[in-house]
């Protein structure tokens, strides 16, 4: 399985955010809390995607210098 590709998938993180925020509301949490948590998950996904992309770019550049 290509974990790097999976972890940078916007669809995956959108599904995770929707699932978690749905659970918050289902268990009596406020909708504003669910929205905040979903936003935090999506922002974390953006940072993770950036870090993975930069790491892959740096690794490719290092391989090209050898």
C-alpha positions as CSV (number, residue, x, y, z in Angstrom):
1,X,0.0,0.0,0.0
2,X,1.2,3.5,-0.9
3,X,0.9,5.2,2.5
4,X,2.4,8.5,1.3
5,X,-0.2,8.8,-1.3
6,X,-3.0,7.8,1.1
7,X,-1.9,10.3,3.8
8,X,-1.9,13.1,1.3
9,X,-5.3,12.3,0.0
10,X,-7.8,15.2,0.5
11,X,-10.6,12.8,0.2
12,X,-9.3,10.7,3.1
13,X,-8.9,13.7,5.4
14,X,-12.3,15.1,4.5
15,X,-13.8,11.7,5.3
16,X,-12.0,11.6,8.7
17,X,-13.1,15.2,9.5
18,X,-16.7,14.4,8.6
19,X,-16.7,11.2,10.7
20,X,-15.1,12.8,13.8
21,X,-17.4,15.8,13.6
22,X,-20.4,13.6,13.1
23,X,-19.4,11.6,16.2
24,X,-19.1,14.8,18.3
25,X,-22.6,15.9,17.3
26,X,-24.0,12.4,17.8
27,X,-22.7,12.2,21.3
28,X,-24.1,15.6,22.4
29,X,-21.3,17.9,21.5
30,X,-22.0,21.4,20.1
31,X,-22.0,21.9,16.4
32,X,-19.4,24.7,16.8
33,X,-17.1,22.3,18.5
34,X,-17.5,19.8,15.7
35,X,-16.7,22.5,13.2
36,X,-13.6,23.5,15.1
37,X,-12.4,19.9,15.3
38,X,-13.0,19.3,11.6
39,X,-11.1,22.5,10.8
40,X,-8.2,21.4,13.0
41,X,-8.1,17.9,11.3
42,X,-8.1,19.5,7.8
43,X,-5.4,22.0,8.7
44,X,-3.3,19.1,10.1
45,X,-3.8,17.3,6.9
46,X,-2.6,20.3,4.9
47,X,0.6,20.5,7.0
48,X,1.2,16.7,6.7
49,X,0.7,16.9,2.9
50,X,3.2,19.8,2.7
51,X,5.8,18.0,4.8
52,X,5.5,14.8,2.8
53,X,5.7,16.7,-0.5
54,X,8.8,18.6,0.7
55,X,10.4,15.5,2.0
56,X,9.9,13.7,-1.4
57,X,11.2,16.7,-3.3
58,X,14.3,16.9,-1.1
59,X,14.9,13.2,-1.4
60,X,14.6,13.4,-5.2
61,X,17.0,16.3,-5.3
62,X,19.5,14.4,-3.1
63,X,19.4,11.4,-5.4
64,X,20.0,13.6,-8.4
65,X,23.2,15.1,-6.8
66,X,24.9,11.7,-6.3
